[in-house]
Amino acid sequence: MTAMVVMETGRFLISTDRSKLDVDVVHGFLARSYWAAGIPRETVARSIDHSLCFGVYDGASQIGFARVISDFATYAYVADVFILEPYRERGLGKELMASIMAYPDLQGLRLWSLGTRDAQGLYAQFGFKPVATSRSRTIMEIADPEIYSRS
């Protein structure tokens, strides 16, 4: 897989270029998040190494992130999606998710999934539907019944 500029709008860039990723920014956010509080930097670095990563940038500064864990044939799990606080409410999360969903190597998958506390927000806009709920989050999926019927 080659790195690519996924979206460029004004001064913001979404890219899969690993050389642009700032692991300290990603770790700093995740270590304070509700889903990965206290996660060691080494674990974050290893998860990045084994995922398709999308960075969001304001110039040279990383301001957002998401990663996709996938076999690139049948399944993808969207994880660790964030936009730093000062950059929220600008539509960058929506652009990030749109870039992920449109990424060429992720087309035609049978199943997408993710876990979130916000089942009615951002992810629902992209077709994710709740399938299970626990105390801490809702598991959401997009299952393509048309693709399933061809298998």
JOFENUR-V532951 format. One record per pair of residues at least 12 apart in sequence whose C-alpha atoms are under 8 Angstrom apart, sorted by the first residue. I is the first residue (numbers start at 1). J is the second residue. D is the distance in Angstrom with one decimal. If there is no record, write none. Layout:
[[I:J:D] [I:J:D]]
This chain:
[[2:17:7.9] [3:15:7.2] [3:16:5.0] [3:17:4.4] [3:18:7.1] [4:16:5.5] [4:17:6.1] [5:17:7.4] [6:99:6.1] [6:103:7.6] [7:95:7.9] [7:99:6.8] [11:58:6.0] [11:59:6.5] [12:56:7.0] [12:57:5.5] [12:58:4.9] [12:59:6.8] [13:55:8.0] [13:56:5.6] [13:57:5.1] [13:58:6.7] [13:59:7.7] [14:54:6.5] [14:55:5.6] [14:56:4.5] [14:57:6.4] [14:96:6.9] [14:99:7.7] [15:54:5.6] [15:55:5.4] [15:56:6.7] [16:52:7.3] [16:53:5.7] [16:54:4.7] [16:55:6.3] [17:54:7.7] [17:55:7.8] [18:53:7.2] [20:55:7.6] [21:55:6.3] [21:62:7.1] [22:62:6.5] [23:41:8.0] [23:44:7.6] [23:45:6.6] [24:41:7.8] [25:62:7.0] [25:63:8.0] [26:44:7.7] [26:64:8.0] [26:65:7.0] [27:39:7.7] [27:40:7.8] [27:41:5.8] [27:44:6.1] [29:84:7.8] [30:80:7.3] [48:67:7.4] [50:69:7.6] [51:67:6.0] [51:68:5.6] [51:69:5.1] [51:70:7.4] [52:67:5.5] [52:68:5.1] [52:69:6.5] [52:70:7.9] [53:65:7.3] [53:66:5.9] [53:67:4.3] [53:68:6.4] [54:66:5.2] [54:67:6.0] [54:96:7.7] [54:100:7.6] [56:83:7.9] [56:96:7.4] [63:83:5.9] [63:84:5.4] [63:87:7.2] [64:81:7.6] [64:82:5.3] [64:83:4.1] [64:84:5.9] [65:80:7.1] [65:81:5.6] [65:82:5.5] [65:83:6.7] [66:78:7.2] [66:79:6.1] [66:80:5.2] [66:81:4.2] [66:82:6.5] [66:96:7.8] [67:79:5.3] [67:80:6.2] [67:81:7.0] [72:105:6.2] [72:106:5.7] [72:109:7.3] [73:106:7.6] [73:108:7.5] [73:109:5.9] [74:108:7.5] [74:109:4.5] [74:110:4.9] [74:111:6.4] [75:109:5.6] [75:110:6.0] [75:111:4.9] [75:112:5.8] [76:106:7.7] [76:109:7.4] [76:111:6.5] [76:112:4.8] [76:113:6.5] [77:112:5.7] [77:113:4.8] [77:114:5.5] [78:112:7.5] [78:113:6.4] [78:114:5.2] [79:114:6.5] [79:115:7.7] [93:122:7.6] [94:122:6.7] [97:123:7.9] [97:126:7.8] [98:126:7.7] [108:147:7.6] [109:144:7.8] [109:147:7.9] [110:143:5.9] [110:144:5.5] [110:145:7.9] [110:147:5.9] [110:148:6.4] [111:141:6.9] [111:142:5.7] [111:143:4.6] [111:144:6.6] [112:141:5.4] [112:142:5.1] [112:143:6.6] [113:128:7.6] [113:139:7.1] [113:140:5.5] [113:141:4.3] [113:142:6.5] [114:139:5.8] [114:140:5.4] [114:141:6.6] [115:137:6.1] [115:138:5.5] [115:139:4.4] [115:140:6.1] [116:137:5.0] [116:138:5.3] [116:139:6.6] [116:140:7.6] [117:136:6.8] [117:137:4.6] [117:138:5.9] [118:137:7.9] [118:138:7.6] [119:138:6.4] [119:140:7.4] [127:142:6.1] [128:140:5.6] [128:141:5.0] [128:142:4.9] [129:141:5.4] [129:142:6.5]]
